[in-house]
Amino acid sequence: MAGSFFYVGDKKQAIYRFRGGEPELFDYVKKRFPGFIRAETLPKNYRSAGGLVEFVNKIGEFLNKKFSFPFSPQVPETEKKDAPYHILFEMISPEEETELGKTIVKKIKTLRRIGLSYQEIAILVRRRQMAERFLPSLKEAGIPVQTETEVLLLAAPAIKAVVSLLRYLDDTHRKLDLIHFLKSLGKADKELEGVALEERFEEETLKEIRNMVDLVPLPTLLERIYHTFSLFELYKDRANLWQLLEIAYQFERRHPRSLRAFLDYLEANQNHLLQAKGALSEAVQVMTVHKAKGLEFEAVILPEITYDCLDDRKNRLIFLYDETDFSLKGVYMNPRKNEAELNPTLNHIKKYALNRQLQDELNLFYVALTRAKTALYLLGQPQRRGKSFSLPSHCWASFVASALGKDIKAYLNSLPTCIFENGALPVYKTQIRNSNLRPVFVWKEPKRLLTSERIKEEIKPTDLRPPRGEQK
């Protein structure tokens, strides 16, 4: 019986090749079934102001012309076509170690003066180590910062406590997990160690909850835990509690009911499960571009635009794939430059690896540029070469300057210097805040899974109806 096949993605945002993601698969499927696959594009940008879309289009067209980057221009949403925006491309002197941090602090203070909250400002880095160069300056200036690790769902205080209790419910020999949960409630002390914890902490309550494991839906178990221990009143990051409920609901739709399997799922996906946006603290978000994929912020600061895209010193192995069916043809040690020049085969492999690396870096650059809604700051520090400064030929700063028709070398003798600035920041009367939308889980049947919907009203935990059979 004839059916249909639908797949969606953006080759320009394929940044996980190191995990096996191959953007060429999109073209491969189309070639594999000629005449059956029809490609459709979505040219409208619903995120960024018109000026930012135009700026990215200019860079994308340059990359397409020079490196065959698979770019097609976008058009802004009608409402955002003439929206205020601000773009700044600036080079900073590398002479003083704290210069980058001081510059970022100034930009953040400017954004705060126009009414932006810290939470709507993101600093996206290419490498985690880069953050160490400016974080001390931000902390010294009293600017709250939330790093990539703190954004993970399992790092949230409320979720850490709940997961600890779930581990104990799955295996009652895990006393330390119960101790962690009790401490999170303020009910545990050092005397609890080595004592029969069940007797000290509401034995009947824990026994009742343990008896629910794998007999009721996971969301039902979580709801009981939330209400029994008043977690909604205890924790400020309530949105994360809702988030865990939603994850449990989605998990049980696709898997057999099992608390152990659910805990294994959380463990395996801990680096991909993010906190609910409404639960994030009022702080500047500092994360890698990889983690920022799919997210958006009013203002984005890119402080690492002078990174050498062709620096392959860390790539020790090269995996050579067939261009037609993506089968693995061989694995090679990354040859040195002089070795590649003397051996045609190694020279071909070297060029093949550098080309793939450049594609990945261009995709990463595109993802970084397109996270901003209103303001985009590109900051870079050149390298000291004797008495002068220089930049790698393949770096984001060079790409931007070339796309704008500017000779970036002419600016390196007078640092700090602004190479390009366009637009003007709007002034918000009140700080931008996240929506108060909150998922509500409605009980349908005693033993059926929960469904969810979004509403605008503020919902209190006590507004939820308990399962049938437990109503008073």
C-alpha positions in Angstrom: 0.0 0.0 0.0 1.4 3.4 -1.0 2.3 5.8 1.8 4.2 9.0 2.3 7.6 10.0 3.7 8.3 13.4 5.2 11.6 14.6 6.6 12.7 18.1 7.7 16.0 19.8 8.6 18.4 22.5 7.8 21.8 21.6 6.3 23.1 25.0 7.3 22.5 24.1 11.0 24.1 20.6 10.9 26.6 21.0 13.7 26.8 17.5 15.1 28.9 15.7 12.5 31.1 14.5 15.4 28.1 12.5 16.6 27.4 11.0 13.2 25.2 13.7 11.8 25.8 14.0 8.1 24.0 16.9 6.3 24.6 15.2 2.9 22.0 12.6 3.9 19.3 15.1 2.8 20.6 15.1 -0.7 21.3 11.3 -0.6 17.7 10.5 0.0 16.5 12.7 -2.8 19.0 11.1 -5.2 18.1 7.6 -4.0 14.5 8.1 -4.9 14.5 10.3 -8.0 11.1 11.8 -8.9 9.6 10.9 -5.5 11.1 13.5 -3.2 10.1 17.2 -3.6 12.0 19.8 -1.7 10.3 22.7 -0.1 11.9 25.6 1.7 10.6 28.0 4.4 12.1 31.4 3.5 10.4 33.5 6.2 12.3 34.3 9.4 10.0 34.6 12.4 12.7 35.3 15.0 14.9 38.2 14.1 14.4 41.9 13.3 14.5 42.8 9.6 17.9 44.5 9.9 19.4 41.3 11.5 18.0 39.1 8.7 19.5 41.4 6.1 22.9 41.2 7.8 22.8 37.4 8.0 21.7 37.3 4.3 24.7 39.4 3.3 27.1 37.0 5.2 25.4 33.9 3.9 25.6 35.1 0.3 29.3 35.7 0.7 29.9 32.2 2.2 27.8 30.7 -0.6 29.9 32.4 -3.2 33.3 31.6 -1.6 32.7 28.2 0.0 29.5 26.9 -1.7 27.7 27.3 1.7 24.1 26.0 1.1 22.5 29.3 1.8 19.2 30.9 0.5 18.2 34.4 1.6 15.4 34.8 4.1 12.8 37.5 4.5 11.7 38.8 7.9 8.2 38.4 9.3 6.0 41.4 8.3 5.7 42.6 11.9 9.5 42.5 12.3 10.5 44.0 9.0 11.1 47.5 10.4 11.6 46.4 14.1 14.5 48.1 15.9 17.8 46.3 15.9 21.5 46.8 16.7 24.6 45.2 15.2 28.1 45.8 16.4 31.3 44.4 15.0 34.3 45.3 17.1 37.9 44.3 17.5 39.6 44.5 20.9 43.2 44.8 21.9 44.6 41.5 23.3 47.3 43.4 25.3 45.3 43.4 28.5 44.0 40.0 29.7 40.8 41.4 31.1 40.0 43.7 28.2 37.5 41.2 26.7 35.7 40.9 30.0 35.5 44.6 30.5 34.1 45.1 27.0 31.4 42.5 27.6 30.5 44.1 30.9 29.9 47.4 29.1 27.7 45.8 26.5 25.6 44.1 29.2 25.2 47.3 31.1 24.0 49.1 28.0 21.5 46.4 27.3 20.3 46.6 30.9 19.8 50.4 30.6 17.4 50.0 27.7 15.3 47.6 29.8 16.5 44.1 28.9 16.5 41.5 31.7 19.7 39.5 32.3 17.9 36.4 31.2 17.4 37.7 27.7 21.1 38.2 27.1 23.3 35.3 26.0 27.1 34.9 25.5 27.7 32.1 23.1 31.2 30.6 22.9 32.9 28.2 20.5 34.7 26.4 23.3 33.9 26.2 27.0 37.5 27.3 27.9 36.7 30.6 26.3 34.3 31.5 29.1 37.2 31.6 31.6 38.6 34.7 30.0 35.6 36.9 30.8 33.6 35.3 33.6 35.8 36.8 36.4 35.1 40.3 35.0 31.3 39.6 35.0 31.3 38.4 38.5 33.5 41.3 39.7 30.9 43.6 38.2 28.1 41.9 40.0 26.5 40.5 36.9 24.7 37.2 37.6 25.7 34.4 35.3 24.1 31.1 34.5 26.5 28.6 32.8 25.7 25.8 30.4 25.8 23.2 33.1 23.4 25.0 35.3 20.9 25.2 32.4 20.5 21.4 32.4 17.3 20.1 33.8 18.9 17.5 36.1 20.9 20.3 37.7 17.8 22.2 38.8 17.4 22.0 42.6 13.8 20.7 42.5 14.6 18.0 39.9 17.8 16.8 41.7 15.6 16.3 44.8 12.9 14.4 43.0 15.3 12.2 41.0 17.0 11.3 44.2 13.7 10.1 45.7 12.9 8.2 42.5 16.2 6.4 42.7 15.5 5.4 46.3 12.0 4.2 45.4 13.5 2.1 42.6 16.1 0.6 44.9 15.5 1.1 48.7 19.1 0.1 49.3 20.2 3.5 48.0 20.0 5.2 51.4 22.2 8.1 50.3 19.7 9.2 47.7 17.0 9.3 50.4 19.3 11.3 52.6 19.8 13.8 49.7 16.1 14.1 49.3 15.5 14.6 53.0 18.2 17.3 53.2 16.6 19.1 50.3 13.4 19.3 52.4 15.3 20.5 55.4 14.3 17.3 57.3 17.7 15.5 57.5 20.7 16.0 59.6 23.9 14.1 60.3 22.2 11.9 62.8 20.1 10.3 60.1 23.1 8.3 58.7 23.1 4.8 60.0 19.5 5.1 61.3 16.4 3.4 60.0 15.3 6.2 57.7 11.9 4.8 57.0 11.0 5.0 60.7 12.4 8.5 61.1 10.6 9.9 58.0 6.9 9.0 57.7 7.3 5.3 57.1 3.7 4.9 56.0 3.9 7.7 53.5 7.0 6.4 51.8 5.6 2.8 51.9 2.4 4.0 50.2 4.4 5.8 47.5 6.7 2.8 47.0 3.6 0.6 46.4 2.6 2.9 43.5 5.9 2.3 41.6 5.2 0.7 38.1 1.5 0.2 39.0 0.4 3.7 38.2 1.4 6.1 35.3 4.7 7.9 35.9 3.0 11.3 35.9 0.6 10.0 38.6 3.6 9.0 40.7 5.3 12.3 40.3 2.1 14.2 41.1 1.7 12.2 44.3 5.3 13.0 45.3 4.9 16.7 44.5 1.8 17.1 46.6 2.8 14.8 49.5 6.0 16.8 50.1 4.6 20.2 49.1 7.3 20.6 46.4 5.5 23.4 44.6 5.6 25.5 47.8 9.1 24.5 48.7 10.9 25.3 45.3 11.0 28.4 43.3 11.8 26.6 40.0 8.3 25.2 39.8 8.3 25.3 36.0 10.9 22.5 36.1 8.6 20.3 38.1 6.0 20.8 35.3 8.8 20.0 32.8 9.6 16.7 34.4 5.9 15.8 34.4 5.8 16.5 30.6 8.9 14.4 30.0 7.4 11.5 32.1 4.2 11.7 30.1 6.0 11.7 26.7 8.3 8.8 27.9 5.4 6.6 28.9 3.6 7.2 25.6 6.5 5.5 23.9 7.8 3.0 26.4 6.5 0.3 28.7 5.8 1.6 32.2 9.0 1.2 34.2 10.6 3.6 36.8 14.0 2.0 36.2 13.7 2.6 32.5 12.7 6.2 33.1 15.7 6.8 35.3 18.0 5.2 32.7 16.4 7.5 30.1 17.1 10.6 32.2 20.7 9.5 32.8 21.3 8.8 29.1 19.8 12.2 28.0 21.0 14.4 30.9 23.0 16.6 28.6 20.0 17.3 26.3 17.3 17.9 28.8 17.2 21.7 29.5 15.4 23.5 32.3 12.1 25.2 31.5 12.9 28.7 30.2 10.6 30.2 32.8 12.6 28.5 35.6 16.0 29.9 34.6 17.4 32.3 37.0 17.6 36.0 36.2 21.1 35.8 34.9 23.1 36.2 31.7 23.2 32.8 29.9 26.7 31.6 29.0 26.8 28.5 26.8 28.4 27.0 23.7 26.8 27.5 20.3 26.0 23.8 20.2 23.8 24.1 23.4 22.2 27.3 22.0 20.8 25.6 18.9 17.1 25.9 18.9 17.1 28.7 21.4 16.7 32.5 20.9 17.6 35.6 22.9 16.9 39.3 22.6 20.7 40.0 22.6 23.6 37.7 21.6 27.3 38.4 22.2 29.8 36.3 20.2 33.2 36.9 21.9 35.2 34.3 19.9 35.1 35.4 16.3 38.8 35.2 15.8 39.0 31.4 16.3 40.9 29.6 13.5 38.3 27.4 11.7 41.0 25.3 10.2 42.9 24.5 13.4 42.9 20.7 13.3 45.5 20.0 15.9 42.9 18.2 18.1 41.6 16.1 15.2 43.9 13.0 15.6 41.8 10.7 13.5 40.3 11.2 10.1 37.3 9.1 9.0 37.1 8.8 5.2 33.6 8.1 3.9 32.4 7.2 0.4 30.6 10.2 -1.1 27.9 8.1 -2.7 26.6 5.8 0.0 28.5 7.1 3.1 30.2 3.8 3.8 33.4 4.0 5.8 36.4 3.7 3.5 39.1 4.0 6.0 40.4 5.6 9.2 43.7 7.6 9.1 45.9 9.4 11.6 45.8 13.1 10.9 49.1 13.7 8.9 51.4 16.7 9.6 51.6 19.3 6.9 55.0 18.2 5.6 53.8 14.5 5.5 50.8 15.5 3.5 52.9 17.5 1.0 55.2 14.4 0.3 52.4 11.8 -0.1 49.5 12.4 -2.6 47.2 10.0 -0.7 47.8 11.8 2.6 47.5 15.1 0.9 44.0 14.1 -0.4 42.9 12.9 3.0 44.2 16.1 4.7 42.2 18.3 2.3 39.1 16.1 2.7 39.2 16.5 6.5 39.9 20.3 6.4 37.0 20.8 4.0 34.6 18.9 6.2 35.9 20.8 9.2 35.3 24.1 7.5 31.8 23.1 6.6 31.1 22.3 10.2 32.5 25.7 11.3 30.4 27.6 8.8 27.3 25.8 10.0 28.2 26.7 13.6 28.7 30.3 12.6 25.3 30.4 11.0 23.7 28.9 14.1 25.4 31.5 16.3 24.3 34.5 14.1 20.7 33.4 14.0 20.1 33.1 17.7 19.6 36.9 18.1 16.2 38.6 18.0 17.2 42.3 18.5 20.9 42.8 19.1 24.0 41.1 17.9 27.5 41.9 19.2 30.6 40.4 17.4 33.7 40.8 19.5 37.2 39.6 18.6 40.8 39.8 19.7 43.6 39.5 17.1 46.8 37.7 17.7 50.1 39.5 18.5 52.7 38.9 15.7 55.8 40.7 16.7 55.0 44.4 16.6 51.7 44.0 14.7 48.5 42.0 15.0 47.0 39.4 12.7 44.0 37.1 12.1 43.6 33.6 10.8 42.5 33.7 7.1 39.6 31.4 8.0 37.9 32.9 11.1 34.4 34.3 11.6 35.8 37.9 11.9 37.4 37.6 8.4 34.2 36.2 6.9 32.2 39.1 8.3 34.6 41.7 7.1 34.8 40.3 3.6 31.0 40.1 3.4 30.8 43.7 4.3 33.5 44.6 1.8 36.0 45.8 4.4 39.7 45.2 4.7 40.0 44.0 8.3 43.8 44.3 8.3 43.5 48.1 8.0 41.7 48.2 11.4 44.2 46.1 13.4 46.7 48.9 13.9 44.3 51.0 16.0 42.7 48.8 18.7 40.0 48.8 20.1 38.2 49.7 16.9 34.6 49.5 15.6 34.6 48.0 12.2 30.8 48.0 11.6 27.8 49.3 13.5 24.2 49.5 12.3 20.8 50.2 13.8 19.8 51.5 17.2 18.7 49.7 20.2 15.0 50.2 21.3 14.2 51.4 24.8 11.8 49.1 26.7 9.5 50.7 29.2 9.6 47.6 31.3 12.0 44.7 31.3 11.2 41.8 29.0 9.9 38.9 30.8 9.0 35.4 29.8 5.5 34.3 29.2 3.5 33.0 32.2 2.2 30.1 30.1 2.3 26.9 32.2 1.2 23.4 31.2 -1.7 22.0 33.1 -2.2 18.2 33.4 -5.8 17.2 33.4 -7.0 13.8 34.7 -9.1 12.0 32.2 -9.5 8.5 33.6 -8.2 6.8 36.8 -5.6 4.7 35.0 -5.0 6.7 31.8 -2.1 9.0 31.0 -2.3 12.7 31.4 -2.9 15.2 28.6 -1.6 18.7 28.6 -2.6 22.1 27.3 -1.3 25.6 27.5 -3.2 28.3 29.3 -2.4 31.9 30.2 -3.8 32.0 33.8 -1.6 31.3 36.7 -2.3 27.9 38.0 -1.7 26.8 41.6 -0.8 23.2 42.4 -3.9 23.0 44.6 -6.0 23.7 41.5 -5.2 20.2 40.1 -7.8 17.6 40.6 -6.6 14.3 42.2 -7.2 11.0 40.5 -10.7 9.6 40.8 -11.2 7.4 43.8 -9.1 9.8 45.9 -11.5 12.8 45.7 -12.9 13.8 49.1 
